[in-house]
Amino acid sequence: MAIELRILTGARGGHRERFDKPIIALGRHHDVDLRFDPNADLDVSVHHAEILARPDGYVVRDSGSTNGTFLNGTRLTSEEPLESGDVIWLGAEGPQVEVQLLEQQAAGSAEVPATRIRQSRRSTGERVRVAVREQTAMLRRVLVLALVVLVGGIGAAYWMGHRDSRVRVSELLALLAQSDSTAAQLQSRLSAVGDTTFAAALRQQNAELAERVRTSSANATPNQLDSLKSELLHRQVMQQGLALMDLSKISVENDSAIAFVVSELDGKPYGATAFGISSNGLLVTNKHNVRSPLTGKAPTRLGVKYANTDVLLHAHVAQLPSDTSVDLALIQVEEPGRYPSVRGIARSLDELHPGSPVATIGFPHALDSPMQGDVVKTSLTAGTLSKLLPDLLQVDAYASHGSSGSPIFDERGWVIGVVYGGDPQSGGRLTYAVPSSKLVQLLTARESTLLRP
């Protein structure tokens, strides 16, 4: 008895083949008998199922496939006999194959239809099932055809969606590779200027994002894939901008002007950051570093140590802004001498935009960060400007207690803002700063020589 197999759905829909052999293998491997498209019919396993010739007809069985084999919608758990009109599904959402048994009669007058021969060898239950199938064959074919059309449409949409997802995932992996390359360059630059704090935070953020791309992309929705792509592109742009920024030059030109602030407010010691703006020892910090948040009183003790020194200098508050909403203060070193100042202060922020690379020099974690004995050492962190408002700069860069009063530099090495706080839910990754335009209003003619156009 021969058998004809007609592929109803999938990449090879409409293809049919006849077989007259004891074992017929179905799958995507090149050596199977009924082969499916290895690139498109991905629900089909390499060796998915087999149709076996038995003395009383054909049976079908699963070959340990990944997505299972179904006969007329019921998943196979053992061998099942085949009848003409049966539909084999290779996976619940995979291609479907219709079976047609081709009866062959032996020569002579005692010819007996093969169907009857098979029936006589079957159990009573099997013969009843065959009879019922024969009586309802037309109805079943109509239902199967409707199901084929429905599942075919769903399958086509599913396949198109999967193909689109595979393209999106490939794009994500390519972007991830580019981001890893840029990150390596940036890590090298950060190591050169000794920025271990930001370098460690950057490595962790990149590792977390890479893990999310690799683990979630397989089952992610198109919207989730688009969100991952947008995040990767943002990080790539940020890291490219920082990689091009001369962080070492910014550090060399400004590091010595950064000072560690020690204050005592309401009997409690605090650590913060300030930066010099004149050679006579005038520095900028935050008002909340030199005024009690509870009583508004001045500090009972105030001193500063310039970066890379171990000398604690006495200081006092020299000026506060008339606008009480501006968190800035000028403090004056009391010991006479010549002190370092930053390279320049931006008069306006017209050339800045979200995504602009920035760098911060200060003392995150105050004295909890590693120091060289009594010599105070700064930390340089880098990031990007994420929001620019008249009264606020929002920066994607690491900061913590002790960072308050730190100057934020643009790629030219000019101060564009003064750190005053951050979003407590961001883990130190979102920093707020007073724009330099507010600082300009506090400067006298002597300090205005630092202003840059």
N, C-alpha and C positions, 0 to 999 in steps of 0.2 A: 504494500500500500504506500503510495506517495503522499506527500503533504505539501501544501502551498502556503507560504507565509507572506502576508502583505503588511508592510509597514504603513500604519495609518497616520502617525504624527511624528514630529521630530524633524531633524535636518534631512532625513532620507524618506520623508513621507511620500507615499505613492509607489515606492519601490516594492517589487514582489519577486520571490524566488521559489522554485520547486526543489524538493529534496526527496530522495529515496535511499536513505542510509540509516543505520541503527542509532547514531548519535548526531544531533545537530546542535552545535554550540552557538550561543548568542552573546555578544559583548562588543567591546571596542578594540580588542586585540586584533592584530593583523592576521592571526592564524585561525580565527573563529569562522564558522560557516555563514552566519548572518551577522554582518558587521555593521556597526553604527558609527556615525561620525565621531572620531576621537577628540575633536576640538569643540564641537557644538553640543553633542548629546552627553553632557557631563553627568547626568543622573545615572547613566549606564556604567556599570563596572567593567573592568577589562575582560573578565570572564564572569558574566552575569547569571546566565541560566542555561539549561540544557533541555532539549526535547528528545526523548528516548523512544525507540520503537519497541513495543512489547508484542507478544503473540496475539493479543486481542486489541491492539491499537496503539496509539501514542499517549505518552504521559509527559508532563512538564515538571521540572524541579528547579529550585533555586541553587546557585553554585556558590553560596556564601557571599552574595553581593552586599554592597554597602547600604543601598536603599531598598532592598527587598524586591521580590517578584510577586505579582498579583495576577489572579485569574478571575476575570469578570468582576474586578473590584475587591476580591478577597485575597488577603496576603497568604502566600503558600507557606505551610509549615512542614509539608511532606510532598511526595509525588501525587499529582492529580491527573486523572484521565482527561484527554482533550476531545472535543466534539467540533464539528464544522460550525463556524460562527463564533466560537469562543474568542475572547480578546485577552491577550497577555500584556500586562503592563510591566515595563522594566523600570521600577521605582514608582512611587505614588504620583509623581509629577513628570515622569519620564516618557519616552516614546511608547506607543501602543502597537501591538502586532495582532492582526486577525488571522485565525487559523481556518484553513479549508482542507478537509481530508478528501483525497482523490481516490474513489473506489476503483479497485481492479478486480475483475472477475476471472476466475480460472476457466480454461476451455472445457467444453463438454456440456451435456444436457443437465448435469447435476450442479449447475452453477448456483451458488448461494451468495447473496449480497454480503459483502464483508461486514456491514453494520450488524446484520443479524448474527453472523458468526461471533462477533465480539460480544453481542448481547447475551448469547447463549452461555458464554463462559463467565459472565459477570454474576454478581450476587443479585438477589431480588431487589434490594435497595437501589443498586446501580441501574437496573433495568427500569425501575419506576422513575428514577431521575432522568434517564434518557428519554423516556416517553413524554414526561412533562416538558422537557426541553424542545422536543420535536413539535409538540402542540402549541408551544408559545414562541416558536422560533421567529416568526414575523414581528411580533410585538417586541421581542428582545432586540432584534436587529435595529428596529426603529429607535428604541431607547438607547442602544449602544451608539448609533449614529449621532443622536442628539448629544450624548455624553462626550463623544469624540470631538464634536464641533465645539462644545463648551470648554472641555479640558484643553483642546488644541489652542483656543484663543487665550485661555489662562496661561497655558504653557508657553505660548509665544511671548506674552507680556512678561512672564517670569524670566524667560531666557534673555529678553532684551534688557530687563532690569539688571540681571546678573552680569550681562556683558558690559553694561554701563558702569556697574559697580567695580568690575575688574579694571576698567580703564581708569576710574577714579583712584582706586587703590594703587595702581601702577604710578600715577602722577604723585600720590602722596609719598610713596617710597623714594621716588626720584628727588622730590623736594627735601625729604629727610636726609638723603645722602649729601645734597648740596649744603644743607644746614649744618651737618656734622663737619664738613670740610671747612666752612666758614668759622664754626665754633672752635676748631683746632687752631686756626690762625689767631683768633681773638684770645684764646687761652694762653698762647705763647706771648702775646703782647702784655697781657695782664700779669703773667709771671715775671716779665722783665721789670715791671714797676712795683712788684711785691704786693699786688692786690690779691691776697689769698682769700679774703672774705667774699668778695664779689665773684671771684673765679670759682669758689666752691658752690656758691648759690647758683651760678650760671650752669655749672655741670649738673647739679641736681635738677634744675628746671628742664634742661635739654634731655636728661635721662628719663624724666617723668613723661615728657611729651613724646619721646621716641617710643616708650613702652605703650602709651595710649594708642599711638598710630599702629604699632605692630599687633597689639592684642584685640583692639576693637574694630579695626578696618574690615575684618572678614565678615562680621555680622552687623555692621553699622548701616543705618539708613542713609539715603542720599544727602539729607539735610545734615546728618552728623558728619559725613565725609566732607561736605562743604565747609562745615565749621572747623574741622581739623585742618583742612587746607588753608583756610583764612588765618588760623593761628600759626601755622608753619610759615606762611608768607610773611606775616608780621614779625615773627622771630628772625627770619632770614634777613629782612630789611634792617632790623635793629642791629643784628650782629655784623652785617656788612658795613653799616655806618660806623659802628664802634671800631671795627677792624681797620677802617681808614683813618680814624681819629688818632692823632699823635698823643697818646696818653702819657708817654714818657716825657715829652716836652712840657705838657701841662703840669706834670708833677714837678719837674726840675724847676720851672719858672715860678711856681706858687707854693710849693710844700713848706718852705721855711717861714712863710707868712701865716701859717695855720697855727693856732694856739689852743692848748687845752685849758678850759675854764674850771676853776674850783670855786664853788659858792656855798654859803651856809644860809639856808632860809628856814625860819621857824625852828632853828636848832638842828636841822637835818642837812647833811652834806650832799651836794649834787655835782655831777660832772657834765660838762657840755663842751661846745666848740665855739671858737671865734676866729676871725681872720683880720690881719692888719691892713689898714688903709692909709697909714701915714708913717713917716720915719720917726716921729716922736712918740710912737706907741699907742696910737688911737686904733681901736679894734671894733668890729661889728659882731654882735651876737643877737640872741632873741631876748625880748623883754621878759619872757617868762623864766629865763635863766637868772635874772637879777632882780626879780620882784616876786614876793610871795604870792602864790595863787590863791591863798586863803585870806591874808590880811592886806596884801599890797605893799608890805613893808620892804625896805631895802635889805640886802644881805648883811649879816653881821660879820661876814668874812668873804673877801673876794680876791682871787689871785689868778694868774695865768702863767702857763709854761709854753714858750714857743717850741714848735716841733724840733726834735733832734737836740734838745737842751735838757738839762736837769735843774735849772734855776727857776724857783717859784717867785714871780714878781707880784708885788702888791698892786691892786687896781681899784678904781672906783667908777661908779656910773657917771658918765659925762653928759649924756643927753638921751631923752626919750622922745618919740614922735608925738606931735600934738594930736594926731588921730589915734585914739586909744585902741582902735581895731587893728592897727598895724603892729605885728609882733616883732619889733626890732628895737635894738638899744645900742648906743655907743658907749664903750668903756675905755678908760684911760689908764695906761700903766703909770705908776707913780715914780718909779726909779728912772732918772734921766739916762738917756742913751740913744743910740740910733738903731731902729728896729725895722725888720723887713715888712714889705707890703705886697699885696697881690699885684699881678701884672696890669690888670685893667678891669673896669666895671662897665658893662654895656649900658649906654644911655637909654636905648630903646630895644624892644624885642621884635621889631618888624620883620627881621629875617628868619625868625624861628617859626616852626610849624610842628604839629604832631608828627612824631617820628624822628625829629632831629636828635642826633646823639649828644649826650651830655656826660659829664664826669663830676663826681663829688669827692672832696678831700676833707676828712674829719676824723672823729674819734668814736665810731659806733661801738656800743657796749662800754663807753668811757674807759675807766682803768681796768675793767675786766678783760679787755683785749690784751694780747701779748705786748709787753714793753721791754726795753733794754735797760733793766735796772730802774734807776730814777729818770732815765732819758725817755721822753715821750715820743712815740712813733705814730704817724698818721696811717690811715687806711684810705686807699683810693678805690672808689666804686664807680661803676659806669652803668648807663642805661639810656633810656630814650624819653623825650618829652611826650607825654600822652594827652595833656590838656593845657591850654593856654588861655587864661582869663585875666581881666584887668587887675584883679586882686589876688590871683593865685596861679601858681604853676603846679601841675601834677606830673610827677616823674615816675616812670617804671624803673626803679633802682633801689638797691637795698639800703635800709637805714634802721636804726634802733635807738634806745636811750643813749645819750651821749652825742648823737648826730645833730641835735638841735644847735643851730648857729653855723652849720657847715656851709661853705660856699658851693654853689653849683656852677660849673663852667661849661661854656659852649665849645665847639670844636676849634675856635680861635684862641681859647684859653682865657676868655673874659668871664667875669662873674655875671650871671644872669638871674640868680636867685639865692635866697638864704633859707635853708631847711628849717622848718619849725615843727613838723609832726608827720603823721602818716595814718593810713587806714589800719585800725587795730586788727581787722579781720584778714588782712593781706599777708600776714606773717612777715612784715617788714619789707614787702616788695613794692608798696605803693607809697610814695613820699610826697608831702605837700611842702611848698616853699613860697616865701614872699618874693614877688618879682623885684628885680633890681631897680625898676622905675620908682618903687617906693623908697628904696635906699637913697636914690639920687636926691630926693627932697630933703634928706638930713645932712647932706654934705655941704661944707663951707667952700669958699674959694680955694683954700689950700688943698683940700682933698679932691676937688673937682679936676685936678690934673690927671687923675686916674680914669676919668670918663672917656669912653670910646664911642665913636659915632655908631 
